[in-house]
Amino acid sequence: DHERQKNYRIIWRNSERILRLVNQLMDIRKIDKGQMSLVFRETEMTGFINDLCETFTEQANKKQITLQFHHEGADHLKLWVDPVNFDKIILNILSNAFKFTSAHGQVRVTLEKVSEDGRPYAAVRVEDTGCGIAEKDLPFVFDRFYQTATEGQPAGQGSGIGLHLVREYAKLHEGKVTVESRTGEGTAFTLYI
């Protein structure tokens, strides 16, 4: 029965969402207690990030959002990361970019080598043309359970734990994440590892 199958898919999607939230809450608890252990492996970043971007192809097509991945000068860039937890950083930021970008918008991912304070870093930047984040909210977006209400988007669109985890996973990788945004113009998150 087609109608039952549709309902089953909704049930499955919602149960997957609940499982993801429970796992995120458990990760927060492990991090708080200093019990989160990472398993680092040398990982080729260009292919790794490209694979993560490809998981959003269907969503990009459905919303008619242009998704681009640029990596000039960073081809075959290898980093020591925990692939399981590192992909959570990128997937969370990409998920937010798609959630807050309207149809016909753009999401651009850039991987490049940079230097900050005389140290070499890999920078992964995710920019969108979405609704943006109000300036007053920017200092708090990485705080646990913090949610913003932006024009056209009601507060409570998520759990308020995703970006908190992004920051914590970045710290565990001895990196950091920054945000820039303008209301109505879009947002850019940059991860430095």
N, C-alpha and C positions, 0 to 999 in steps of 0.2 A: 504494500500500500504506500503510494507516493507521499501522502500526507503524514503517515506515521513515520516514514523515513526522515522527513523534514523535521519532525518533532524530536526524533532520536538524535539527529545531528545537532540541534539546539541544545539538548540535554548534554551531549558529549562535549560540545564547545564550552558550555558553562561549567561542567565538572573540571575540564582542563584549566579553565581560568581560576577556579577555586583552588585547585592543586598548586598552580603557580604562586598564588598569593600565600598559601600555607608554607610553601617552600621558601618564599622570600622572608616571611616572618621568622622561620627557623634559622635562615642565614643571618638575619639581624641579631638573633639571640646568640648564635655562635660567635659572631664578631664581637658583640658586647662582652661576652665571657672570655674572649681571647682564645676560643677553641676552633676558629676557622683555620683549617690547614689547606694550603694550596700546593698543587703539584705542578711545578714549572717544567716546561719543555720548550726547546728552541722551535719557534713557529714562524713560518713564512707568512708575513702579514698581508701582502697583496692578495694572494689567493684566499686567505682566511676571511678577510673583510669582503672580498668579492662574493664569496659563498653566502655570507650573512646578508648582503644586499639582495642577492637573488631570492632569498626567502620572502622579500617584499614585492617581488615582481607582480604577482597576482593582485595584491592590494593597490599597487601603483596603477595597473591597468584599469582596475575597477573604478578608482577615483580619478582616473585620467591625470595622474601626477607624474611629472617627469623625474625619474630617478637617475642620477649620474654618479659615477665613481671615478675620481681622478687620482692618479698616483705617479705623476711624472717625477722622475728622480728618486723614486722610492720602490722601483721594481725589485722584487726578490729581497725586500727588507726583512731581516730575521730578528725576532725579539724573543726573549725568554719570558713566557707568560704561562699562566694556568688556563689552557684553552676553555675549560668548562666554565670558569668564572669570568674570564675575559670576554667571552662572547655575550655574557649577560649585560655587560656595560654597553656594548655596541647595540645589541638588540633592544635594550630599554630606550636608549636615546633615539634610535630609528623609529621605534614604535610610537614614541611621543611626537616625533616629527610628522609621521603620517596621521596621527590622531588629530593634530591641531592645524594641518594644512588642508585648505579647501580644494575642491576639484579644480583641475587645470593649474595647480600650483607646482612647485619644484622642491625636491629634496636633493641636496648635493653632498656627497661624502668625499673628503679629500684625505689622502695619506701622504705625509711628507716628512723629511728629515729637517729638524730645526735645532737651533742652539739657544739655550736660555741659561743665563748666569754662567756662561762658559762651558756648560755641559751639553752633550748631544742628547737629543730626545727624538722620539717618533711622535708626531702629532696626528691624531685622527680628529678631523673636524666634520661635524654634521650640521649643515645649514638648511633651513627651510624657509618657505615664503608664507608661513602660517600666520596665525593671529597675534603672535608675539606674547611677551610677558611684560606686565607693567613694571616700570622702574622701581616702584616701591616694594615689589615682590622679589626682585632679583636676589637680594642678600639672603633670602630664606628658602629658595627653591630646593636646596639640598638638605634642608631640615626634615627630620622624620615626621611624617604625617601632615606636612604642610601642603595645602592645596590653594591654587589661585583661581579667581574668577575673572576671566578675560572677556572682552566684548564678544558676544555671540557664543560663548562657551560658559556654561554654568559651573560653579564650584562643585567639587565632588565627582569629577569625571574619572578619577582614579582613586587609588588607595592612599596616595601620598607617601609611599615607601620606595617607589622605583628609583627616583633620583637620589634619595638618601643612600640606597644600596650602591648606586653608580659611584658616588663619592667614596664610599667605604671600600668597594672593590678596587678602585683606582689607588687608594692609599695602600692597600695590601700588595699592590703591584709596584709600590714605591713611586707612584705617579700622582697626578692631580687632574682635576677636571674644572673647566671654567665655563661661564655662560655669558653671552652678550645677547641683548634683545631690544627690540623697539616694538611697542604696541602697534599692531596693524601691518608690520613690515616683516616679521619673522624672527627666528631665534637661531643662534649658533652655539653649539656645545663643542668644546675642544678638549680632547683627552691627551695629556702628555705622559708618555711612558718612556 
